[in-house]
Amino acid sequence: MMVPAGRASRRAVLAGLCALPAVARAQAPWVAPRPVTIIAPFAAGGTTDVMSRLLADAMAPRLGQTVVVENVTGAGGNIGAERAARAAADGTTALFAHVGVFSVNKHLYRNPGFDSLRDFAPVGLVCTNPMVLLVSERSGITTLDQLTERARQGNLRIATAGAGSTMHLGALQFLDATHGRADLIPYRGGAPAVNDLLAGHVDMLIEQAFSAVPNTRSGLARGMLVTGSARLPAFPDIPTAAEAGLPGIDIEIWNALTLPSATPAPIRAAWEAALAAGLGSATVRQRYGQFMGRIPVGEEASAAHLGTLIAVDSRRWGALLAQSNAARLD
């Protein structure tokens, strides 16, 4: 039986209207179904913790939920990372990753409890922080040539914050680049190491640039070089390692966002968009700048770049630690 043209047209319109909600839902951006947690694997109050909280607040509007930061500490960050790896892959739990946790710990701990490449899906790089090589004013060292000569003579005491710390890796890079030798003195954290540098009990260390500012201004420590690709506004007279003829000293601290590896692609894409929006916040950019942090741009901000960075840093820090015979931890 023939259906009148007018009736057929009405049916087509009604069918189209009924389909609209499904189409709209399919195209709507993902919104977190409940409050979101970003796990920070270090204690509250540190630079990593502060940066994670700034970013969480800036990302919340894009994710459509409150975003809270939970500090889960212990075992050099492994406990927090393991919890994040085992979390439900529904987009409501992420990890504020750190170079030490993701690319160093696997070479220090016999069983970290997770695999950074297998158990996590990269969202994107958050920030990189350069480091500064400092010498004690009481060491008598006033030039990089003097420092290098002391290293080649094996007459140097370098403070670190323990095996596998960024201070330790920076010291190993320095010795490798200068073909030097030194007594590497481990401390239970960066603060006591710096205190002994200022007191003249050790000659040298490499620390995060943000922390180095008050130490150089105290008149008790002298900056020799900075890592990273450019001089820092806070240290305009201190050359980069490359300018100083030691390009092999290129260690930088980085933080990133990751999700459990089984997280579906649409949720990962939503997190990538939220991260880009968060890093575009004027507040985040201003405060990260105070930490001398460099926010990634272009391809460097992509999830693919972060995945490559994790793998590359894992290989190179693993090789450096093996060369130094760093002992594994339980």
C-alpha positions in Angstrom: 0.0 0.0 0.0 1.3 3.4 -0.9 2.0 5.8 2.0 0.9 9.4 1.3 3.9 11.6 0.8 2.9 13.9 3.6 2.7 11.0 6.1 6.1 9.6 4.9 7.7 13.0 5.4 6.3 13.3 8.9 7.6 9.8 9.8 11.0 10.7 8.5 11.1 13.9 10.6 9.9 12.0 13.7 12.5 9.3 13.2 15.2 12.0 12.8 14.1 13.7 16.0 14.1 10.5 17.9 17.7 9.8 16.8 19.0 13.2 17.8 19.6 12.4 21.5 21.7 9.3 20.7 23.8 11.3 18.2 24.3 14.1 20.7 25.3 11.7 23.4 27.8 10.0 21.0 29.4 13.3 20.1 29.3 14.8 23.6 32.7 15.1 25.4 33.4 12.7 28.2 32.6 13.9 31.7 33.9 12.1 34.8 31.0 10.2 36.4 32.2 11.1 39.9 34.9 13.2 41.7 38.4 12.6 40.3 41.5 11.8 42.2 45.1 12.6 41.1 47.6 10.6 43.2 50.7 12.5 44.1 53.4 9.9 45.1 55.3 12.3 47.4 54.5 14.1 50.6 52.4 17.3 50.8 54.2 20.6 50.6 56.9 19.8 48.1 57.2 21.2 44.6 55.6 18.2 43.0 52.6 18.3 45.4 52.1 22.1 44.9 52.2 21.7 41.1 49.7 18.9 41.2 47.2 20.9 43.2 47.5 23.9 41.0 46.8 21.7 37.9 44.0 19.8 39.5 42.1 23.0 40.2 42.6 24.2 36.6 41.5 20.9 35.1 38.3 20.5 37.2 36.0 22.5 34.9 37.0 20.6 31.8 36.6 17.2 33.5 33.2 18.3 34.9 34.0 17.1 38.5 35.9 18.1 41.6 39.5 17.0 41.3 41.3 16.2 44.5 45.0 15.4 45.1 45.8 12.4 47.4 49.3 12.1 48.7 50.3 8.4 48.7 53.9 8.2 49.9 56.5 5.6 50.5 59.2 3.5 48.7 60.4 6.4 46.6 57.0 7.0 45.1 56.3 3.3 44.3 53.4 2.9 46.6 51.4 5.7 45.1 52.3 4.6 41.6 51.2 1.0 42.3 47.9 2.2 43.6 47.3 4.3 40.6 48.2 1.4 38.3 45.7 -0.8 40.0 42.8 1.7 40.0 39.7 1.3 37.9 40.3 2.4 34.3 37.3 4.7 34.3 39.1 8.0 34.2 38.5 8.9 37.8 42.1 8.1 39.0 45.3 9.5 37.6 48.9 9.7 38.7 51.0 12.8 38.8 54.1 11.0 37.6 57.7 11.9 38.2 60.9 11.1 36.3 62.3 9.3 39.4 59.3 7.1 39.9 58.8 6.2 36.2 62.3 6.0 34.8 64.6 5.4 37.7 62.9 3.3 40.4 62.8 0.2 38.2 66.6 0.2 38.2 66.8 0.6 42.0 64.0 -1.6 43.4 63.8 -5.4 42.8 60.0 -5.2 42.7 58.6 -1.6 42.4 55.1 -3.1 42.1 54.3 -1.7 38.7 55.8 -1.2 35.2 55.7 2.4 34.0 55.4 1.4 30.3 53.1 -1.6 30.7 50.7 -0.4 33.4 50.1 3.2 32.5 48.7 5.2 29.5 50.5 8.5 29.1 48.3 11.6 29.1 51.0 14.3 28.7 54.0 16.0 30.0 53.2 18.6 32.6 56.4 20.5 33.3 60.2 20.2 33.2 62.4 21.8 35.8 66.1 22.4 35.2 68.9 21.9 37.8 71.9 24.0 38.9 75.4 22.8 39.7 76.5 24.6 42.9 79.8 24.6 44.7 80.4 25.7 48.3 82.1 29.1 48.6 84.2 27.4 51.3 85.6 24.9 48.8 87.9 27.5 47.2 86.5 26.6 43.8 85.6 29.7 41.8 85.6 28.5 38.2 84.4 25.6 36.3 87.9 24.8 35.2 89.0 24.5 38.8 86.0 22.2 39.5 86.8 20.0 36.6 90.4 19.7 37.6 89.5 18.8 41.1 87.2 16.1 39.7 90.0 14.7 37.5 92.3 14.6 40.5 89.6 12.7 42.5 89.7 15.4 45.1 86.0 16.3 45.3 83.2 15.6 47.7 79.7 15.7 46.1 76.5 15.5 48.1 73.5 13.6 46.9 70.0 12.8 48.2 70.7 9.0 48.0 71.0 6.5 45.2 68.8 7.2 42.2 67.9 10.7 43.3 68.1 13.5 40.7 71.0 14.9 42.7 72.7 11.5 42.4 72.0 11.2 38.6 73.3 14.8 38.1 76.5 14.0 40.0 77.0 10.9 37.9 76.5 12.9 34.7 79.0 15.5 35.8 81.7 12.8 36.6 81.0 11.1 33.3 81.2 14.4 31.3 84.5 15.4 33.0 86.0 12.0 33.3 86.3 12.7 37.0 86.1 10.8 40.3 84.6 11.9 43.6 83.4 10.8 47.0 79.6 10.7 46.5 78.1 11.3 49.9 74.4 10.3 50.3 72.0 12.2 52.6 68.5 11.5 53.7 67.0 14.1 51.4 68.0 17.3 49.6 67.8 19.7 52.6 70.5 18.1 54.7 72.7 17.8 51.6 72.3 21.5 50.9 73.0 22.4 54.6 76.3 20.6 54.4 77.2 22.3 51.1 76.6 25.7 52.7 78.6 24.7 55.7 81.5 23.6 53.5 81.4 20.0 54.5 81.0 19.0 50.9 82.2 20.8 47.8 79.5 20.4 45.2 75.9 19.2 44.4 73.4 19.6 41.7 69.9 20.6 42.8 66.6 21.9 41.4 66.9 25.4 40.1 64.0 26.7 42.2 65.7 25.6 45.4 69.1 26.9 44.3 68.0 30.6 44.3 68.1 31.3 48.0 71.3 29.2 48.3 73.2 31.3 45.8 71.8 34.5 47.2 73.0 33.5 50.7 76.6 34.1 49.5 77.5 30.6 50.7 77.2 28.8 47.3 78.2 29.6 43.8 76.4 28.5 40.6 78.6 27.0 37.9 76.1 25.8 35.2 72.4 25.1 34.6 70.9 22.2 32.8 68.3 22.6 30.1 68.4 24.4 26.8 68.5 28.0 27.9 69.8 30.3 30.7 67.4 31.0 33.5 66.1 34.5 34.3 67.0 34.0 37.9 70.6 33.1 36.9 71.4 35.2 33.8 75.1 35.0 34.3 75.3 31.2 34.8 75.9 29.4 31.5 74.0 26.3 30.4 75.9 23.1 30.5 76.2 23.2 26.7 77.6 26.7 26.8 80.1 25.6 29.4 81.3 22.8 27.1 79.6 20.0 29.1 76.5 19.2 27.0 76.3 15.7 28.6 75.0 17.2 31.8 71.4 17.6 30.7 69.3 16.2 33.6 66.0 17.9 34.2 63.2 16.9 36.5 59.9 16.2 34.8 56.3 15.6 35.9 53.5 14.2 33.9 49.9 12.8 34.0 49.2 9.2 33.4 46.1 6.9 33.6 45.8 3.1 34.1 46.8 1.4 30.9 43.3 -0.1 30.2 41.6 3.4 30.1 39.5 3.7 27.0 40.7 6.0 24.2 37.8 8.5 24.5 38.6 9.0 28.2 42.3 9.4 27.5 41.5 12.0 24.9 39.3 13.9 27.3 42.1 13.9 29.8 44.5 15.2 27.2 42.2 18.0 26.4 41.7 18.8 30.1 45.5 18.8 30.6 46.0 21.3 27.7 43.3 23.5 29.1 44.8 23.3 32.6 48.3 24.2 31.4 46.8 27.1 29.5 45.6 28.6 32.7 47.2 32.0 33.5 47.4 31.0 37.2 49.2 27.7 36.4 51.6 29.3 34.0 52.5 32.1 36.5 53.0 29.8 39.4 54.9 27.2 37.4 57.2 30.0 36.2 57.9 30.8 39.9 59.2 27.2 40.2 61.3 27.8 37.0 59.2 25.1 35.4 58.9 25.0 31.6 55.5 24.0 30.2 55.7 21.8 27.1 54.7 23.2 23.7 53.8 21.6 20.4 54.6 17.9 19.9 56.4 17.9 23.3 52.9 18.2 24.9 51.6 15.0 23.3 50.9 11.7 24.9 53.2 10.0 22.3 56.1 12.3 23.4 55.6 11.4 27.0 55.6 7.7 26.2 58.9 8.1 24.4 60.4 10.2 27.1 59.6 7.6 29.8 61.3 4.8 27.7 64.3 6.9 26.7 65.0 8.2 30.2 64.5 4.7 31.6 67.3 3.3 29.3 69.7 6.1 29.9 69.3 6.4 33.7 69.4 2.6 34.0 72.7 2.5 32.0 74.2 5.3 34.2 73.2 3.6 37.4 74.6 0.2 36.2 77.8 1.9 35.3 78.1 3.4 38.9 77.2 0.0 40.5 74.3 1.5 42.4 72.9 -1.1 44.8 69.3 -2.3 44.4 66.8 -1.7 47.1 64.3 -4.1 48.6 
